[in-house]
Each structure stands twice: as structure tokens, then as C-alpha cells.
């Protein structure tokens, strides 16, 4: 994913004749067998857009199932690049403000990326104008709703219940964190890992809240219910 100096992100239209033609997506492509993730990103940027990606970091991993196929998106944010993007496959390109992405006809698999882009890399306060961490099933609001969860099971329950993002209040082993990030199509914030390592497992950021602030918010079913 590319961002310009105004903070906008680059979108590409699916060309005629391809799966979901006419939909808009974040430019990218398939990783070759055994290919390093960053090397694959740089290759795709060159082949699709004619630019040289200099620096990038992971943002979110998304597993999505369409009626006829399943996809796993490994989304990175390109922070520095050389050149001017052009659609080398004949695809239309346009820059879009982050706050307008929800209405821009994104492919279903790409939509969770919008939430990740609206959140900071470190969650250090429980409430801001953009989000709050006190999720509870109920009416939607303009702010993103985060659920603080002690473990992966609670995180999966919160994701299934409608939380917009997960803030882990307990640490997970890197392998378990990666499995969780692949299982839920919403941003996950890890506890107890450095930001770079958390991102490499698919997390969108890290939980920097005091534990007293980020206690469990996943609703528990009453006994006998």
C-alpha cells in the first residue's frame, strides 16, 4: 500500500476479464513460492506500478473466503519509494483519503485494511475521537469499538460478535499470535512484543495501555443462559 505526502492511499481498479473486475483494491500481487515477503513486495511494486519500494512495514494479515476462492492478504505500508506509480497492467489508479475509503467500492477482502489505517500503531489511551476500548454488543457508533481480551479464544469471540479491533491484554507466543491474526479479519494489537516483531506475525500494532486500563471488556454469558 502506498501513501502520498497528503496521507492519501493508492487504489487500483481490477481490470476487465479478471476476478471481481471493476472493484477497487490496494495494489499488490502473489508471493512466489519461497520468496521473502519484502522482496516479493518490491517485485510486485516494480511489475505493477513501475516504482522501487525502498522501505515498508507490515500492517495486517487478512484471510477472506469468496464464493469461489480463498485469499490471504499480507498488507504492507510502503513508507518510501522512488518513481511515480503507473498502471502497468492497464489498471486505473487513483489516490483516496483514508476517511473516504469506506465508500470507494473496495473489494470485500480489502475492507478490514480501512480499520487498520484509522488506528495508531500503539494503543496508549483507551478512548480517542476515533476509537474506544469498551466494546459491547449493541448499536454501532461513529467511533471504532475495540475489545480488550485476555487470550485468543476471547479475541475470536469478540471478533465474531462485531468488535472492530482486538487489544490483547495478555501475551501470546508468536505462533499463536499469527494464528489469531489469520483467523480474525480485524486488526489485532499484541501485548508483550516489540512493534516490529508483532507486525511480522500479522498484528497491526501493540497494546501500550496499563493493565488496569485495558482489563477484559468481552461480555461474559450469565450462568445458566
N, C-alpha and C positions, 0 to 999 in steps of 0.2 A: 504494500500500500504506500502510495506517495502522498506527501503533503507539500503544499507550496508555502511561500512566505506569509500568506494571509491565513494559514491554518486550514485551508480547504483540502479536500482529498480528491484523488483522481478516480473517476469511474469509466468503465469501458462497456459498450453495448455488445451483447452476444450477436455475432454476425448471422445472416440468413443461412439456413442449412445446418446450423449447429444446434445441439440440445438447448432448449429454452431460448431460442433466438428472439431477439428484441428486448430481453431483460437486461438489466444493468448489474454489473458486478465490479468488485475490486480486481484490477488486472493481476494475472498470475498464470500458472500452468502446472503441469505434472512434474513431480520429482522423479528422476530416473533411478532405477534400482541401484542401491549402494551409494547414491550421490549425497554429499554433505548438504545440509539444509540451506546454509548461507550460499554455498556455491551454486546450488540449484536456483535460488532466488536471483542471483546475479545473472545467470544464464538466461532465465526467463525474461528479466528486465531488458536484456540486450535483444533477445529474439522478438519479443512482443512490442517493446516501446523504443528500442534503439538508444537506451541510456545505460550508463555504467553506475551500478549501485556501489557506493563507497562504504556506507555504514548503515546498519539496520539492527533492530531487535525484535524478538517475538512479541506478539500481542495476545493472541488467543488461539486455541485449537477447538475446532467445531466439527462434530460428527453429525451428519444430516442424511436422512434417507428420503429420496424421491420415490415416486411410484415404480420407476424402472431402474433405479440405481442408488447406490450409497456413496457418499463422498466424505472425505476427511480433510477439512481445510486447516492448514497451518499458516496462520496470518501473521505477517511481519510488518512493522512500520519502518520504512526507509527514511532515515534521518539525513542522509547526504547522498547526492548523486550528481553525475556530470552528464550534460546533454539536455535536450528538450524532447519530452515524450511525443511520439507519433504512433499512430495505429498501423503497425507493420503488417498486420493480418487483414487490413481493411476495416477494422472495427472503429466505430465512432468513439471519441473521448470527450470528456468534459469534467471541469472542476466543480466541486459542490461543497457548500458549507456543511459542517458536521450536524448542526441543528436542523438542516433541511433533508438529511439523508432518509429519514423515516417515510418521506412522501415521494421518493425518487424512483420507485419501481424496482428496488433491489431484489435479486433472486432470494428465495427463502433461506438458502444456506448462508447467505451473507448478512442477514439481518442482525444476528447477535453481535456482529462486529460494531454496529452502531452504539450499542450499550457500552462496550469496552472503550470506545473512543470518547464517550462522555464522562468516564470515570478517571480519577488520577491513578498513577502507578502505585502510590502508597496511600492507604486509608488511615488517616491520622486523627480524624474527627468523625463523630457518629452522625452528624447532620450538617448538610450544607444546602444551598439553594437548589442543587442538582439531585441530591440523594439523601436518604435517611436509612439508618440501620435499626429498624424496629418493625420488620416485616410481619404482617399478619394477614391471613386471607381476608379479603374484603374488597371494597370498591377501589378502582385504580385511581392514581393521582398523577399530577404532572411530574413529581419527583420520582426517581428510580428508587425501588424498595429493596434493601439488602437484608439478608438473613444471616445472623451470626450462628455458626454451627460448630459443635464440638468435634464431630467426626464425619467421615464420608457418608455414612448412612443417613444422618440428619441432613447433610447437604443435598443428597439425592431427593429426599422427601420435600425439602424446601423448593428445589427446582421444579419438581412435579406439581407442587402446589401453587406456583406462579411467582416466586421470587425473581427479581430482575438480576440479582447477583448474589454470590456467596462470599461471606467473610469467615474463614476458618479460625476458630478460637483455640484450637489445639493443633499441634504439629502432625503432619503426615510424612511418611517416608516418601522419597522422590518417586518411586514406582507407583505407590498408592495415589499420590497427587496426580500423576499423569493419567492413571486410570479414571480418576474422578473427572478431570478436565475433559477427557474424551467422552465421558458418559453424560455430561450435562451441557446443554447448549446455551450456557450463560457464563459470564466472567466469574472466575474463582480467585480469591485473594488468600494466599498461603500465610501460615504462621511459622516462624522459626527458620525461614530460609532467606538468604540474600536475594535481592530482587532479580539479579541475572540468572541465578540458579532456578528460582521459582518460574521465571518465564520460559526457561528451556524445557520445563515439564508441562508447559501449556497454560500456566496461571497468567492472569492479566496483571497481577501485582501482588503486593504483600500487605498483611494486616499489621499496622503500626499502632493500633489502639491499645490503651491499657486494658488488661483483662477485666477489670471492674466495669469498664465501659462497654466492652464487647461481649458480655455474657449471652447465653443462649436466648434466641428470640423465636426459635421454631416452636410453634404451638404443640402442646402435648395432648393426646386424646385422653379424656377423663376415663377412669377405670370403669369398666362395665359398659362403655359405649361401643 
